[in-house]
Amino acid sequence: MEVIDEYSIPILQIELVNQNTVRIGGVFYDGNRLIIISEHLKIVGGPMLEEKILEGCRDLKRIFAYPSNQHFGEKSNR
Protein backbone atom coordinates (compact mmCIF):
# COMPACT_ATOMS: atom_id res chain seq x y z
CA MET A 1 0.00 0.00 0.00
CA GLU A 2 1.25 3.47 -0.80
CA VAL A 3 -0.12 6.97 -0.31
CA ILE A 4 1.46 9.85 -2.23
CA ASP A 5 0.92 13.59 -1.82
CA GLU A 6 0.43 16.33 -4.40
CA TYR A 7 4.20 16.33 -5.12
CA SER A 8 4.21 12.54 -5.77
CA ILE A 9 6.14 12.00 -2.53
CA PRO A 10 5.22 8.74 -0.80
CA ILE A 11 3.99 9.88 2.62
CA LEU A 12 3.03 6.37 3.73
CA GLN A 13 4.32 3.03 2.46
CA ILE A 14 3.52 -0.44 3.75
CA GLU A 15 5.03 -3.29 1.78
CA LEU A 16 4.83 -7.01 2.47
CA VAL A 17 8.34 -8.22 1.64
CA ASN A 18 7.72 -11.86 2.62
CA GLN A 19 5.53 -13.71 5.13
CA ASN A 20 7.72 -12.56 8.04
CA THR A 21 8.71 -9.04 6.96
CA VAL A 22 6.76 -5.82 6.50
CA ARG A 23 8.60 -2.68 5.34
CA ILE A 24 7.15 0.67 6.53
CA GLY A 25 8.25 4.05 5.24
CA GLY A 26 7.03 7.55 4.74
CA VAL A 27 6.96 11.06 6.15
CA PHE A 28 5.86 11.65 9.72
CA TYR A 29 5.66 14.78 11.88
CA ASP A 30 6.54 14.99 15.57
CA GLY A 31 6.03 18.53 16.85
CA ASN A 32 8.57 20.61 14.95
CA ARG A 33 10.47 17.64 13.56
CA LEU A 34 10.01 15.93 10.25
CA ILE A 35 10.81 12.22 10.44
CA ILE A 36 11.47 10.46 7.15
CA ILE A 37 11.68 6.69 7.16
CA SER A 38 13.24 5.24 4.02
CA GLU A 39 16.34 3.17 3.48
CA HIS A 40 17.98 5.66 5.84
CA LEU A 41 16.21 7.27 8.81
CA LYS A 42 16.29 11.05 8.53
CA ILE A 43 15.10 13.63 11.04
CA VAL A 44 14.77 17.18 9.80
CA GLY A 45 14.21 19.80 12.52
CA GLY A 46 12.96 23.35 12.54
CA PRO A 47 10.02 24.97 10.80
CA MET A 48 8.21 22.79 8.31
CA LEU A 49 9.11 24.76 5.22
CA GLU A 50 7.94 23.25 1.95
CA GLU A 51 11.48 23.35 0.50
CA LYS A 52 12.86 21.53 3.53
CA ILE A 53 10.25 18.79 3.27
CA LEU A 54 10.94 18.28 -0.45
CA GLU A 55 14.70 18.24 0.15
CA GLY A 56 14.40 15.71 2.97
CA CYS A 57 12.20 13.37 0.96
CA ARG A 58 14.61 12.78 -1.93
CA ASP A 59 15.49 9.27 -0.72
CA LEU A 60 11.89 8.08 -0.66
CA LYS A 61 11.35 5.88 -3.68
CA ARG A 62 7.82 5.10 -4.81
CA ILE A 63 6.77 1.45 -4.73
CA PHE A 64 4.26 1.70 -7.58
CA ALA A 65 4.19 3.22 -11.07
CA TYR A 66 1.92 6.23 -11.60
CA PRO A 67 -0.61 7.34 -12.69
CA SER A 68 -2.37 4.43 -11.06
CA ASN A 69 -5.31 4.50 -13.47
CA GLN A 70 -2.84 3.47 -16.20
CA HIS A 71 -0.51 1.28 -14.07
CA PHE A 72 -2.79 -0.22 -11.41
CA GLY A 73 -0.76 -2.47 -9.10
CA GLU A 74 2.36 -2.18 -11.26
CA LYS A 75 5.64 -1.87 -9.34
CA SER A 76 7.94 1.01 -10.25
CA ASN A 77 11.48 0.52 -11.53
CA ARG A 78 13.36 1.49 -8.39
C-alpha positions in Angstrom: 0.0 0.0 0.0 1.3 3.5 -0.8 -0.1 7.0 -0.3 1.5 9.8 -2.2 0.9 13.6 -1.8 0.4 16.3 -4.4 4.2 16.3 -5.1 4.2 12.5 -5.8 6.1 12.0 -2.5 5.2 8.7 -0.8 4.0 9.9 2.6 3.0 6.4 3.7 4.3 3.0 2.5 3.5 -0.4 3.7 5.0 -3.3 1.8 4.8 -7.0 2.5 8.3 -8.2 1.6 7.7 -11.9 2.6 5.5 -13.7 5.1 7.7 -12.6 8.0 8.7 -9.0 7.0 6.8 -5.8 6.5 8.6 -2.7 5.3 7.2 0.7 6.5 8.3 4.0 5.2 7.0 7.6 4.7 7.0 11.1 6.1 5.9 11.7 9.7 5.7 14.8 11.9 6.5 15.0 15.6 6.0 18.5 16.9 8.6 20.6 15.0 10.5 17.6 13.6 10.0 15.9 10.2 10.8 12.2 10.4 11.5 10.5 7.2 11.7 6.7 7.2 13.2 5.2 4.0 16.3 3.2 3.5 18.0 5.7 5.8 16.2 7.3 8.8 16.3 11.1 8.5 15.1 13.6 11.0 14.8 17.2 9.8 14.2 19.8 12.5 13.0 23.4 12.5 10.0 25.0 10.8 8.2 22.8 8.3 9.1 24.8 5.2 7.9 23.2 2.0 11.5 23.3 0.5 12.9 21.5 3.5 10.2 18.8 3.3 10.9 18.3 -0.4 14.7 18.2 0.2 14.4 15.7 3.0 12.2 13.4 1.0 14.6 12.8 -1.9 15.5 9.3 -0.7 11.9 8.1 -0.7 11.4 5.9 -3.7 7.8 5.1 -4.8 6.8 1.4 -4.7 4.3 1.7 -7.6 4.2 3.2 -11.1 1.9 6.2 -11.6 -0.6 7.3 -12.7 -2.4 4.4 -11.1 -5.3 4.5 -13.5 -2.8 3.5 -16.2 -0.5 1.3 -14.1 -2.8 -0.2 -11.4 -0.8 -2.5 -9.1 2.4 -2.2 -11.3 5.6 -1.9 -9.3 7.9 1.0 -10.3 11.5 0.5 -11.5 13.4 1.5 -8.4 
